[in-house]
Amino acid sequence: MYTVEPIGRIISPFKEKFATPRQPGLLTSVQSQIILNTNFSKNAVRDLDKFSHLWILFLFSECINKKKKELIRPPRLGGNKKTGVFATRSNFRPNNIGLSSVILNKVEINKNNVSIFVQGADLIDNTPIIDIKPYIKYSDSHEDAISGYAQEAPLRKKVFFFKNAWNKQIPKNHKELIQEILSYDPRPGYKRDDNKEYHVKILHYDIGFYVLKSEIFISKIILLI
């Protein structure tokens, strides 16, 4: 029997699975902070800032007690066709381990507290981190790779605000982040109702939106704190 202990956790703007990017790197403007446990000193991150990208290994902590599946319905296949779990990046995995490639912004050390600031992470807030490794360009990048049913990046939709939805007190960078996140249409591939108002929590906002064909309209933004 093997046990894995988290080395830290991540702080991210995604408060729930819904609208969290399905792949890392899609939203490079997303800023996240990895906070290492206090038993790790500055020695653990020595020379880490000499790398531009990192591999983050983490636990799908919200799925640990859920039933494991050998067949998965990937969103890229419309949510109706099944394929093997090892041919997907589904969070319903045998050992609940996830892997993401992120951009390293900076490493910050404050007494016994070590923080690693990254961009492009696709992790829910407070996700346990189990390991960090540097991305090595000559071995980790494969220009001739074939990506099965996911050869191309997903298409993005234009995002607009209903006139009464926009609150001038919301910072501009928050507005841009919300638009970028919703542009990938977070709705499940198998359940898309254009007449329904969907809700998602991003940062400290509850956001309502509709999808009409190739456009997304934000209907309301409610401050949660």
N, C-alpha and C positions, 0 to 999 in steps of 0.2 A: 504494500500500500504506500502510495506517495501522497504527500501533502504539499500544497503550494500556498505560501503566505504572501499577501499583497505587499508591495514595497512602497505604496502610496496611493493617491487618488487623484482624479482630475476634476478641475472646476471648469465647466463649459456652459454655454448659453442654452443648451438643450435640456429641458426639464422632464421630457418624456420621450418614448420611442417615436411617437408620431412626429414627423417633420425632421427627425434626426437624419442627416445624410446617409444614404445607403452605402456610400463608398467614401473613403478618405480622399482628400484632395479636390473634391468637387467645389467646396466652398473655402477657398484659400484665405478669404477675409476673416473667417471665424478664428477668434483668438481664444486659446484655452491655456490653463495653468496646471501643471502637474506638481503636486506637493508631495515630496518624499516623506516617509515616516522619519521620526526624529532619531531613530537608531542609525540612520545613514548620515555620515558627515560629508564635508566638502570633498573628501578624498574619493568618494564614490563617483563624482562627476568631474574629476580632474581631466582636462583635455577634451571634454565633451563639446565645448564651444568651438572646437576646430572642425566640426562637421556641420553641414548645412541641413541635413535631413536625418530623421531617426525612424526606427521601427519601434512601435509601442505594442507590447503584448498586454492584454487585459482580460478581465472576466466579464462575461455577459451575466452580471450578477442578478438581473431581474428574471433570468430564465433557469437558474440553478435547480429549482424545484419543479420545473415544468417537464412534461413528458417529452422524451427525446424521439426524434423522427428520422427514419432512413430516407424517406422521400419528402421533398420540399417543393413548394410552389413559388419559384422566384418571381419577384415583381417584373423583371425584364421580359418574362414570358407571359405577362398578362395576369399572373396569379391563378391560372387555371390548369396549366400543364405542370406535371410533376417531374422532378429530376432528382438524382441522388444527392444526399446531403454533402458529400465530399466534392461535388461538382457545383457547389454554391458557397456563398459567404453568409448563409443564414445564421442567426443567433441561436437557433435550436441545434446545438452541436453536442456530441458525446461528452466532451469535457468543458464545454462552455468557455472556450478560449478564443479570443479575437485577436486580430493582427491589423495594425494600421500604420501606414507610412505618413509622416508629418514633416512639416518644415520647422526647423529649430530657429527660434528668434533670439533667445538669450537664456543664460543660466544665472540665477540670482541666489546669493548666499547671504543670509542674515543671521549671524550667530550660529545656532544649531539648526536653523530652518533652511532647507534647500528647495528651491522652486525652479521648474523648467517651463519656459513659456514657448508654446508651439502654435502653428497655424495649420488649418485644414483637417483637424481631428473630427471624427464622426462618432464621438462617444457621448453618452448621456452624462449629465452632471453627477459627480460623486462615484463614477465607475472605478472599481479597484484596478490598479495597475500592478502587473506581476513581473514585468521586466522591460528594460529599455536597451536597445542596441543601436549602434550607428549604422546608417545606410551607406553601403559601399557601392559607388557608381559602377565600377568595372565588373562587379559580380552580380549586383542586384538589378541592373537594368538590362532588359532583353528586347532589342528593337525588332526582332523577328518573331516575337511572341504571338500566338494565336489565342484569342479569348473566347472561343466557343460562341455562345448566344449573346455575348456582351462585347462585341467588337468595337462598337462606337459608344461614345458618351451619351447619356440620355439627353433628349431635347429639352430645352427650357421654354417656359411660357412667359409672356409679358405680365407684369403685375401692376395693378392700379389701385388707388384708394378711392372709395366712395367719398363724396364731398364731406359728409358729416362724420367720417371715420378718422380723419387726420387730426391729430392733436399737436399743436405747435410746440408744446412743452416736451415732446419726445425728441431726444437728440437726433441730429441728422444721421450719425453713424448707426444708430439703432434702426432708423427707418430703412437705410440701405441694406442692413443685415437681414431684416425681416423680409424685404423684397427679394433678396438673393436666395434665402432659404425656401420661400414659397414658390420661386420660379421653377423649381424641379417637381412641382406638383406632388406633395407628400401623400396623397390619397392612396389606399391599397389598389393594386392593379385590377383586382377582381370585383371591386365595389366602388363605382364612381357614379354618383348621382349629381347631375348638374343643378338640380333644384334644391339641394340641401346646403345649409350653412354649416361648415365645418369649423371646429375650434382647435387651437393648438397653443401650448404654452412655450414661449420663447423669452429668454431672459426673465424679467419680472412682469411680463405682459400676457394677458389672455387675448388671443387674436381670433376674430371670426372672419371667414372668407368663403366666397363662392367661386366655382370654376365654370366658365362658359366657353366651351370649345377650347380654343388655344389661349385664352386669357383668364387671369385670376384677378378677382376683385376683393379687396379687403373691406369688410363691412363695418368692423368695429375693433377698437383696441382698448382694452380695459387694464388699468394699472393694478397689479395685485398687491403691492405694498405701499 
